[in-house]
Amino acid sequence: MEITRLGFGSWAVSGSGWTFSWGATDDTESIAAIRHALDAGVNWIDTAAVYGLGHSEELVGKAIADLPEADRPYVFTKVGLVWDPDDPSAAPRRIMKPASVRRELEGSLRRLGVDHIDLYQVHYPDTGESLEYAGGGFGAVSPNATPLEEYWQVMADLKAEGKVRAIGLSNHTPDLLQAAEKIAHVDVIQPPFSAINRSSADEIAWAQAHETGVIVYSPLQSGLLTGAFSAERVAGLPAEDWRTAHHDFTTGLTANLQLAEALRPIAERHGRTVAEVAIAWALAWPGITGAIVGARKSAQVDGWIGAGTFELDPADIEEIATAITVSGAGSGPARHA
């Protein structure tokens, strides 16, 4: 698959009423934003079954339903976070049992209105426990966890059956990637990566060495690197927005906003937005194939769409590395090896 450098991320359009919501959204505006991104040249959409407990996939399905086959984007989704329909506020569980994977696939195909998934990704390693997101920490492994060797074989089987075109691993460490590669080629990985969160540099290096594609998520660090955030705006986020409890928006906020401001002079020199500079920085990292960028309104797409064709020069990249170090924002290497 030949993908554009930018893909539309649909976590933020998933609506309210579930654990990791971004707050209330307008479905009409969300669908318009997806279509606007496609009209601007984006040729893939990334979603997940768990986003809005199925709602995001339904929205993507509506957005692409009446498009001619030749104009349809690639659709990427994820598996392995299972929710309780009787208790939507409960954290989803990380489950990759073979029968559960196949049930999830059928549900995603139905909601998306497609006959195959272009890229099917394991959302997280199976721990058999709830997915807890407090300060970036996740739940412990339970004896009920499905071994990677077992769930990755199921993913390979789905590919062989033609139900999915490519298979990937999201949020998996290099040792798990290496174990999976012995069973079936890891077509794609999806790690978090931004000027704030640089902690996946090792995973990206692994992928580069194994001819594995890399599509990174949160290159704008959930909006912090758009240049539109302030402490006041963060204080005004609705209580149901998951970001209100995350360390990037609490203890790490001052350093993160300082880094975002350091991108502004670079953006002004190039006639670009702060968001475009932040995304271009991520795309410049060796081994990265593309970046997933979200939007809830069409105007937000306009704020980042130019990043796909914008290249920072070496002096810009060095300036950003210095700003990362001075601010103390996030974690991971400020420069690639």
C-alpha positions as semicolon CSV with decimal commas, in nm:
position;residue;x (nm);y (nm);z (nm)
1;M;0,000;0,000;0,000
2;E;0,132;0,342;-0,095
3;I;0,014;0,571;0,182
4;T;0,031;0,946;0,217
5;R;0,261;1,087;0,482
6;L;-0,039;1,189;0,692
7;G;-0,338;0,981;0,792
8;F;-0,660;1,087;0,963
9;G;-0,683;0,971;1,325
10;S;-1,032;0,917;1,459
11;W;-0,992;0,872;1,833
12;A;-1,090;1,233;1,906
13;V;-1,418;1,204;1,711
14;S;-1,536;0,905;1,912
15;G;-1,778;1,099;2,131
16;S;-1,845;1,094;2,504
17;G;-1,970;0,835;2,751
18;W;-1,667;0,608;2,770
19;T;-1,345;0,595;2,970
20;F;-1,102;0,757;2,726
21;S;-1,330;1,017;2,572
22;W;-1,212;1,358;2,451
23;G;-1,550;1,502;2,544
24;A;-1,868;1,553;2,346
25;T;-1,844;1,578;1,967
26;D;-2,077;1,661;1,679
27;D;-2,104;1,366;1,440
28;T;-2,188;1,587;1,144
29;E;-1,878;1,798;1,204
30;S;-1,669;1,485;1,256
31;I;-1,775;1,329;0,926
32;A;-1,714;1,662;0,751
33;A;-1,362;1,672;0,897
34;I;-1,287;1,320;0,770
35;R;-1,417;1,406;0,423
36;H;-1,223;1,733;0,424
37;A;-0,899;1,547;0,499
38;L;-0,968;1,303;0,216
39;D;-1,044;1,589;-0,023
40;A;-0,710;1,743;0,080
41;G;-0,527;1,430;-0,031
42;V;-0,509;1,206;0,277
43;N;-0,554;0,845;0,164
44;W;-0,584;0,649;0,490
45;I;-0,785;0,659;0,810
46;D;-0,679;0,506;1,139
47;T;-0,940;0,404;1,393
48;A;-1,002;0,133;1,654
49;A;-1,296;-0,073;1,769
50;V;-1,265;0,066;2,122
51;Y;-1,282;0,434;2,023
52;G;-1,625;0,540;2,143
53;L;-1,699;0,169;2,194
54;G;-1,761;0,125;1,823
55;H;-1,880;0,477;1,749
56;S;-1,562;0,591;1,575
57;E;-1,572;0,297;1,334
58;E;-1,936;0,371;1,260
59;L;-1,850;0,733;1,180
60;V;-1,566;0,628;0,949
61;G;-1,806;0,388;0,779
62;K;-2,056;0,669;0,720
63;A;-1,784;0,903;0,593
64;I;-1,668;0,662;0,324
65;A;-1,995;0,481;0,244
66;D;-2,089;0,675;-0,068
67;L;-1,739;0,726;-0,208
68;P;-1,660;0,563;-0,542
69;E;-1,429;0,264;-0,502
70;A;-1,141;0,450;-0,667
71;D;-1,170;0,735;-0,414
72;R;-1,195;0,521;-0,102
73;P;-0,916;0,559;0,154
74;Y;-0,734;0,270;0,312
75;V;-0,896;0,184;0,644
76;F;-0,679;0,081;0,938
77;T;-0,828;-0,036;1,267
78;K;-0,722;-0,215;1,584
79;V;-0,818;-0,513;1,796
80;G;-0,765;-0,628;2,151
81;L;-0,940;-0,377;2,380
82;V;-1,272;-0,530;2,480
83;W;-1,540;-0,337;2,664
84;D;-1,842;-0,432;2,870
85;P;-2,155;-0,301;2,690
86;D;-2,340;-0,307;3,023
87;D;-2,080;-0,082;3,184
88;P;-1,942;0,158;2,920
89;S;-1,765;0,368;3,181
90;A;-1,543;0,077;3,286
91;A;-1,191;0,056;3,144
92;P;-1,171;-0,189;2,852
93;R;-0,977;-0,512;2,901
94;R;-0,674;-0,616;2,700
95;I;-0,788;-0,947;2,545
96;M;-0,639;-1,120;2,240
97;K;-0,785;-1,468;2,268
98;P;-0,829;-1,611;1,916
99;A;-1,209;-1,638;1,935
100;S;-1,231;-1,282;2,069
101;V;-1,010;-1,151;1,786
102;R;-1,233;-1,308;1,524
103;R;-1,547;-1,169;1,690
104;E;-1,392;-0,823;1,700
105;L;-1,297;-0,843;1,334
106;E;-1,653;-0,923;1,231
107;G;-1,780;-0,633;1,442
108;S;-1,533;-0,391;1,284
109;L;-1,619;-0,505;0,930
110;R;-1,987;-0,450;1,005
111;R;-1,944;-0,104;1,158
112;L;-1,706;0,012;0,886
113;G;-1,919;-0,132;0,607
114;V;-1,621;-0,293;0,432
115;D;-1,539;-0,650;0,328
116;H;-1,178;-0,643;0,449
117;I;-0,950;-0,436;0,671
118;D;-0,647;-0,284;0,500
119;L;-0,435;-0,286;0,815
120;Y;-0,537;-0,472;1,130
121;Q;-0,333;-0,386;1,438
122;V;-0,306;-0,532;1,787
123;H;-0,381;-0,232;2,005
124;Y;-0,177;-0,342;2,311
125;P;-0,003;-0,658;2,430
126;D;-0,254;-0,888;2,596
127;T;-0,236;-0,874;2,975
128;G;-0,583;-1,011;3,046
129;E;-0,650;-0,707;3,264
130;S;-0,816;-0,369;3,232
131;L;-0,639;-0,097;3,041
132;E;-0,566;0,170;3,298
133;Y;-0,422;0,500;3,182
134;A;-0,303;0,708;3,476
135;G;0,019;0,894;3,421
136;G;0,104;0,665;3,132
137;G;0,092;0,346;3,341
138;F;-0,090;0,033;3,233
139;G;-0,223;-0,268;3,420
140;A;-0,022;-0,575;3,521
141;V;-0,021;-0,909;3,339
142;S;-0,278;-1,165;3,450
143;P;-0,248;-1,546;3,427
144;N;-0,537;-1,514;3,179
145;A;-0,319;-1,331;2,927
146;T;-0,286;-1,478;2,579
147;P;0,079;-1,532;2,476
148;L;0,199;-1,314;2,191
149;E;0,290;-1,624;1,988
150;E;-0,072;-1,734;1,999
151;Y;-0,238;-1,404;1,912
152;W;0,012;-1,309;1,644
153;Q;-0,049;-1,643;1,471
154;V;-0,421;-1,559;1,461
155;M;-0,340;-1,224;1,301
156;A;-0,125;-1,400;1,042
157;D;-0,410;-1,644;0,975
158;L;-0,653;-1,357;0,913
159;K;-0,409;-1,213;0,659
160;A;-0,371;-1,550;0,486
161;E;-0,751;-1,579;0,470
162;G;-0,775;-1,240;0,296
163;K;-0,982;-1,079;0,569
164;V;-0,705;-0,826;0,630
165;R;-0,436;-0,703;0,390
166;A;-0,163;-0,625;0,642
167;I;-0,105;-0,684;1,011
168;G;0,060;-0,464;1,268
169;L;0,149;-0,418;1,634
170;S;0,078;-0,102;1,830
171;N;0,246;-0,023;2,164
172;H;0,469;-0,333;2,156
173;T;0,829;-0,326;2,279
174;P;1,126;-0,443;2,066
175;D;1,146;-0,781;2,241
176;L;0,780;-0,849;2,157
177;L;0,831;-0,727;1,801
178;Q;1,122;-0,966;1,763
179;A;0,917;-1,257;1,898
180;A;0,635;-1,176;1,655
181;E;0,872;-1,151;1,360
182;K;0,973;-1,514;1,410
183;I;0,611;-1,617;1,348
184;A;0,505;-1,380;1,071
185;H;0,644;-1,055;0,933
186;V;0,537;-0,746;1,123
187;D;0,410;-0,530;0,837
188;V;0,363;-0,217;1,044
189;I;0,414;-0,088;1,395
190;Q;0,222;0,199;1,552
191;P;0,404;0,362;1,844
192;P;0,346;0,703;2,003
193;F;0,601;0,960;1,887
194;S;0,632;1,335;1,913
195;A;0,881;1,601;2,017
196;I;0,745;1,546;2,370
197;N;0,714;1,167;2,373
198;R;1,029;1,026;2,211
199;S;1,023;0,702;2,409
200;S;0,961;0,477;2,107
201;A;1,293;0,548;1,935
202;D;1,407;0,188;1,991
203;E;1,090;0,043;1,838
204;I;1,129;0,268;1,534
205;A;1,492;0,161;1,494
206;W;1,383;-0,204;1,514
207;A;1,125;-0,147;1,242
208;Q;1,375;0,028;1,017
209;A;1,609;-0,269;1,048
210;H;1,333;-0,518;0,963
211;E;1,171;-0,337;0,667
212;T;0,862;-0,274;0,877
213;G;0,647;0,034;0,821
214;V;0,604;0,284;1,104
215;I;0,294;0,498;1,146
216;V;0,324;0,705;1,461
217;Y;0,036;0,835;1,667
218;S;0,002;1,156;1,868
219;P;0,269;1,358;1,681
220;L;0,095;1,666;1,827
221;Q;0,087;1,509;2,175
222;S;-0,291;1,526;2,198
223;G;-0,299;1,892;2,094
224;L;-0,017;2,026;2,311
225;L;0,207;2,086;2,010
226;T;-0,049;2,277;1,803
227;G;0,048;2,607;1,960
228;A;-0,315;2,659;2,057
229;F;-0,293;2,535;2,416
230;S;-0,236;2,730;2,735
231;A;-0,268;2,655;3,103
232;E;-0,604;2,834;3,097
233;R;-0,733;2,619;2,813
234;V;-0,623;2,303;2,989
235;A;-0,801;2,418;3,306
236;G;-1,117;2,459;3,100
237;L;-1,123;2,108;2,953
238;P;-1,440;1,915;3,041
239;A;-1,406;1,664;3,323
240;E;-1,481;1,373;3,090
241;D;-1,182;1,458;2,868
242;W;-0,916;1,193;2,946
243;R;-0,641;1,454;2,912
244;T;-0,739;1,625;3,239
245;A;-0,584;1,339;3,438
246;H;-0,278;1,276;3,222
247;H;0,065;1,389;3,335
248;D;0,129;1,569;3,005
249;F;-0,151;1,809;3,099
250;T;-0,073;1,829;3,471
251;T;0,279;1,791;3,612
252;G;0,441;1,806;3,268
253;L;0,232;2,092;3,131
254;T;0,473;2,383;3,189
255;A;0,764;2,212;3,013
256;N;0,541;2,093;2,728
257;L;0,401;2,441;2,664
258;Q;0,753;2,584;2,673
259;L;0,858;2,341;2,399
260;A;0,551;2,424;2,191
261;E;0,635;2,794;2,212
262;A;0,990;2,720;2,095
263;L;0,845;2,586;1,771
264;R;0,667;2,914;1,694
265;P;0,970;3,109;1,558
266;I;1,048;2,818;1,324
267;A;0,689;2,813;1,202
268;E;0,697;3,188;1,140
269;R;1,021;3,166;0,942
270;H;0,869;2,909;0,709
271;G;0,518;3,051;0,691
272;R;0,384;2,738;0,858
273;T;0,175;2,653;1,163
274;V;0,325;2,529;1,488
275;A;0,140;2,201;1,429
276;E;0,301;2,156;1,089
277;V;0,647;2,208;1,239
278;A;0,577;1,952;1,514
279;I;0,452;1,692;1,268
280;A;0,736;1,760;1,023
281;W;0,981;1,698;1,307
282;A;0,830;1,355;1,369
283;L;0,824;1,270;1,000
284;A;1,191;1,361;0,969
285;W;1,291;1,089;1,217
286;P;1,458;0,800;1,026
287;G;1,233;0,499;0,978
288;I;0,898;0,676;1,013
289;T;0,659;0,610;0,723
290;G;0,368;0,832;0,822
291;A;0,191;1,009;1,106
292;I;-0,164;0,984;1,235
293;V;-0,319;1,325;1,304
294;G;-0,664;1,378;1,448
295;A;-0,924;1,650;1,400
296;R;-1,277;1,713;1,516
297;K;-1,343;1,999;1,273
298;S;-1,240;2,073;0,916
299;A;-1,054;2,387;1,023
300;Q;-0,827;2,174;1,239
301;V;-0,732;1,969;0,933
302;D;-0,629;2,290;0,759
303;G;-0,393;2,357;1,049
304;W;-0,182;2,045;0,988
305;I;-0,241;1,922;0,634
306;G;0,065;2,105;0,499
307;A;0,301;1,899;0,715
308;G;0,291;1,615;0,465
309;T;0,493;1,814;0,213
310;F;0,699;2,030;0,450
311;E;1,059;1,944;0,533
312;L;1,256;2,105;0,810
313;D;1,616;2,194;0,735
314;P;1,903;2,063;0,955
315;A;1,928;2,393;1,144
316;D;1,557;2,374;1,234
317;I;1,596;2,019;1,361
318;E;1,894;2,118;1,572
319;E;1,702;2,415;1,711
320;I;1,418;2,184;1,813
321;A;1,662;1,938;1,974
322;T;1,804;2,221;2,180
323;A;1,454;2,335;2,278
324;I;1,367;1,981;2,388
325;T;1,674;1,969;2,610
326;V;1,623;2,317;2,756
327;S;1,253;2,263;2,830
328;G;1,303;1,920;2,980
329;A;0,979;1,813;2,812
330;G;0,892;1,447;2,782
331;S;1,136;1,160;2,752
332;G;1,357;0,991;2,497
333;P;1,641;1,108;2,269
334;A;1,622;1,463;2,134
335;R;1,829;1,364;1,831
336;H;1,838;1,045;1,628
337;A;2,159;0,845;1,628
